[in-house]
Amino acid sequence: MARLHAERMRDLLRSIAGGEVRPGDKLPREVDLASRLGVSRAVVRSAIQGLVDRDVVSVKHGSGQTVRPPMEWDVLDVDVLEAVVRFGDARDLLLEVLEARLLLEVPAVGLAAERAGTADVAALREHAETMLRTARSRRSPDGEDAYAHAESLLHRRIGLATGNRPLARSLAPLQYATQVAGVGDSRRRQTAGERRELVDSIERRDVTAARSAAQRHLEALLVAARRPPRRRR
């Protein structure tokens, strides 16, 4: 999908995730969307097809485009995930995401502990140390970006170290959703320490310790996600 088409699709996703267009509602006519978004009808048509491909919208000939129930959306798609986390019912989705991570990630790190090679361990060690170093430094946009990037790389490497491609592909968007939502941002130093502990376990090929470290970390994130949001003054 071309960049402009993808941007307009994300605009529509935000409207849907934010409740401007609700499940069961029909999207405005293409000509009206084109006018509102300042693009051609061809761009709108491509954007809508993107929503169809992600199971957010259904198309019935003669009836237009209808928003599908959220339970049917492809929430493993990065664009859908980000729209829901930033503009929609993020709390419920995040609890589901963390539940899924517990079910998938704990056994995944066990596989990584069994199968990781020397290069895997070296890369994991580098990413864990970057997380720890940036977490200890004074907060800055550059530091936060470096931390987030290192965390993403660490999770990606764990997935690769499992030697299971479907599992690795399933884990990536779940971790991304947690990161986008900022779950656990207040405990970054602790998380970085937990990640280093996990890498130690993988390097020792201690499957039980690796699984235990992953479970403790994810359960702590679940506790953080379940806390009521702070009221703004």
PyMOL commands that set and color helices and strands:
alter all, ss='L'
color gray80, all
select helices_A, chain A and resi 3-17+30-37+41-53+70-72+78-87+90-115+118-136+141-161+165-181+185-203+207-226
alter helices_A, ss='H'
color red, helices_A
select strands_A, chain A and resi 57-60+64-67
alter strands_A, ss='S'
color yellow, strands_A
deselect
rebuild
show_as cartoon
